[in-house]
Amino acid sequence: MRKLSAASCLFSAVALFSAPAAAQSGAKPKLYNTAKQKLLDGKQVFSFTQSKFDIAGYCEAAKHYDYAWFEMQHSTLEFKDVEAMIAACPHAGATPMVRLPDAQEFHIQHATDIGALGVVIPTVDDVERTREATKWSHYPPMARRSAGAGQAASIWGINGINYRQTFNDNMLVVVMIETPTGVANAFDIASVPGIDVVIIGNNDLSSFSGFAQEDDRYKQMIKKVHDDTLRAGKIFGEANAKYATGYPQSSTSKFFQNGPSKDGWVPPNMGKGANVNAPPPGEHP
C-alpha cells in the first residue's frame, strides 16, 4: 500500500470530520476532543454554560458534561479568566469551547492559544463571516492560524501527541444561525469547508424574525436550516436543549447548549426538580 506523505495527511484534514492525521498504519485513534468524537459517533452532546470566573465550580461541572460553553458574547469573562479555568482542570472531562462575540482573528487565536478545542460563532448571516470563522480556527495548510505561545500545546500535546499536527482534526467550529438572512443562506453557510456544526440560536431567531417558536413560520425556518445543513454534510443542532427530544428534527439534531449531564448530575444552583433543558440564566425562552 502506498504510504501517504505528511503533507497529504495534513491536507486530508480539509474534509469535514476526516480521520485524524494518524499513524501510517491506517489506525484511527480517538480524538482528544471528546465532544467531536461523540459527534463523529452520531451521538448528541450537551454542555454547561460558564459565564463567571469560578474555578471550583467549573472544574466540578466539567466532570459531568460533554463540553463547556464559555460565554464571552454575553458576559464579562475575559480571556485570562477562561485561561485560568482551563488550566486548573484541563482533563476533567468537558471539552473547552468558547462562544465569541465575532469571528475576528484576535478573538479566535486567543481562544485557541489558551486551550479551547472549539469556538461558537454567533449571528452568522453569510459566507463571508463563515469563512472568517474557519480561516482563523485551523493551522496551515488548511487555513491561517498562526503559531502562538499559549498554554494549549502543553495541555493537549501530551503522551506523545503532536499538538500542531493534530489540532486541525480536533478543532470544532460551530456557527449559529439567528436571523432570517442566515436562514436564507443556510446551505451556503453550511457548505464552507472547515465548518463542522450549524446550530439555531432559537431565542434570537424568534426575536429577529418576529415569529414565536410555536409559530409554523418559525418551524419552517428550523426545518430549512436543518435540511440545508444535512445536505451540506454537516452536523445540525439547536441552542435550546429542549429540542433534543420530542421534535421533528430531534433524531438528527446533535449539538446543544446546556441540557442533561452525562451521569445525571444537576448543578447545585439548579436545585431538585430543575429543568436541565432550560436556557442559561438571562437567555429567555
N, C-alpha and C positions, 0 to 999 in steps of 0.2 A: 504494500500500500504506500503511495506517495505521501511523504511527510509534509505537512503544511509549514511554511515559514512563519517566523514570529510575526512578521508584518501581516501575513494572511490571517493569522489567528486574531490579531487585533482588528483587522478590517471586518471580520465576521461579526463583531460586536455591533455594527451599524444596524443589523437586522434586529427587529423588535424581539426581546426575550431570547436572543440567540444563546447557545450554550456558552458558559464561561470559557475564556481562553485558558484551557487547562492543559493537562499533560498530553503529549503527542500520542499517548496510548489510546486516546479516544474516550477516556473516562470523563464523566461529567460530575464533578464534585458539587455538593450542596453549596449554595451561595451563603456568604456570611450575612447578607441582607435577608434575614429570615422571613420578613414580610413579603418581599418579592418572590422568594422561593415558594411561599404558600400560594401566591397568585399564580405562579407557573404551574402549581399542582392543582389549580382550579378551585381553590378554597377562598372563602370570604375572609377579609381581615378587618379588624376593628382597632380603634385607638383610644387613648385618653388625651384630653386637651390640657397642655401645660401652659398656663398664661401668667404664672407668677414665679418668682425666684424662690424655690423651695427644694433644696437638695434632698432632704429626708423624704418628703412627700413624693418627689419624682422617682427616687430610687425604689420606693416601695411599689408605686403604681407600675413601674417598668417591669416588674416581675410577672405581671398578670395580663398584659396586653400584647397584641401583635406589633404595634408600633406606637411611638409617641408623636403627637401633633403639637410641636412647639408653635405657639400662636404669636407671630410677630407682625401680623397685619392689624390686629385689633387689641393689642396690649402694649404695655410699656416695657416688655422684655427687651434687653439689649443682647448683643452677641456675646459679651463677656459673661452674662448670666447663663445663657444656653451652653456656652463652652464649659463652664464650671459644673453644670449639672451632668452633661455628657461624661466629663472626665471622672466624676465621682463614682459612677457605676456603669461603665461603657458596655459591659456584657451582661447586664441584668436580665435582658430578655427582649424588651421592646426595641425595634429598630428606630433610631432617632431620625425624625423628619421635621422640616421647618416650613410652615406656611409664611411666605414672604409677602411684602406689600406690592411687589412688582417682579419683573424678570430681568433686572439690571445685573450686569457683570459684578458690580460691587457687592450686592447682596448675596448672589448665588455663590460667588467664590468665598465669601466669609463663611457661609453656612457649610459648605463642603470642607473647607480647611479646618473647621473646628470639630468635624467628625460626623456631620449629617450624611446619611446614606440616601436621602430623598428630599425633594422640595415639592411644595404645593404652590402653584402659581394661580392667583385668583383673577376673576373678571377677564377671562381671555375671550376676546371678540373676533380675532382674526389670525391669519397665518403668521403675520409679522411678529406679533408678541409670542406666538408659539415657538417660532424659530429661535427667538432670543432665549427662551427658556431652555431649550436643549443645547444651544450653542455654548453656553457658559457652564453647563452641567456635565460635560464629558471632556475627557482629555483628547488630544490629537492621537491618531489621525481623524477621529470621528468628529471632533469639534474643537473648541478654543479654550478650554480650561487650562490655566497656566499652573506651573508647579509652585506651591506655597510652602511655608514653614510652620504650618499649624500642627495641631495635635492629631490630626486624622490618621496619618501613616503609623504613628506609634500605637494607636488603638486597634486598627484593622490589619496592619502589616505584621502580624504575629504568627507563630507556629509555621514559619517558612513561607508565608503568603507575601507575595509582592504586591503591595497596595497599588502602586502606579499601574501595573499591568492588569489588575483585576477590578479596578474601580468601575470602569465603564459598564461592565457586566452587572455589577451590584447596585449601581445608581438607579433610583426610581423617580421618574419625573411625572408629576401629576398636574394636569391643568383643570381649572374649574370653569365651566360654562354657566354664566349667571345672568345673561341678558338675551333678549330676542335676536340681537345681532349675532351673538355667539351660537345660538341655536341654528340660525340660517347657515352659518359657516361650519357647522359641526363636522361634516365629513372631511373638509379640507384641513381643519384643525387636527383631527384625529390621525390624518394621514401623514403628518410631518414625522420624518424619521427621528427616533430618539425619544419620542413621547410614548410613555408606557400606559398611562391611565387617563381617562377623561371622566370627570365627575360633575354632577349637577350641584351648584350651590343653591339648594332648594329655597331657602328663605329669600335670598336676593333675586332669584329668578321670578318668584312671586311678586316681589316688590317692583322690579324693573318692568315686568310685563303688565302688572295691574290685575293679574288673574290669581284668585285664591288657589291653593294647592288641590282643592276638591273640584275645581272648575275643569270641564272637559278640554278646554283650550290649553290649560296648563299641562294636563295629562298627555295631550298630543305633542307638546314640545318635548316632554320627557321621552316619549316613545321615539321621536325623531332622533334625538341625540343618542339614545340607546342603540337604535338600529344603525345609525351612521358610524358609531364607534366600533361596533362589532364588525360591520362591513369593512372597515379600515384595518381590522385585525388587532384592535387594541382592547384593553380592559375597561369596562364601564363600572361606575359607582355613583353614589349619591352622598352628599354631606350628612343628611339626616338618616341615622341608622334605623329609624322606624321602617324605612323602605327595604330593609334587608329580608323581610319575610312578609308574605300575605299580599303582595302587589304583583301586577302583571309581569314586571321586569325583574322580580326578586331573584329568580333562579339563575339569571345570568348577570346579576349585579354582584360585584366582588369587593369593592373598596368603600369603606365608610368611616366617617369621623365619629368618635365615641362608639357606643354600643356595648355589648356584653363582653366581659373579660373571658380569658381562655379557661379559667378554672372556677368561675362563679363568684370570684371576689368582687365586693362592692366597695367603692371608695368610702371612707368613714364619714365624709361630709354629706353623703347622699342619704344615709340612713336606711333602715329596714323598709322594704317595700318600694324603694325609689324606682323610677322609670329610667333604667340604664340607657334606653334608646333616645332619651330626651336630648335636644341640642344643648351645647355648653351654655353656662350662665351668660346672659346678655345677648344670645342669639335666639330671638323669639321664633317660635314655630309659625 
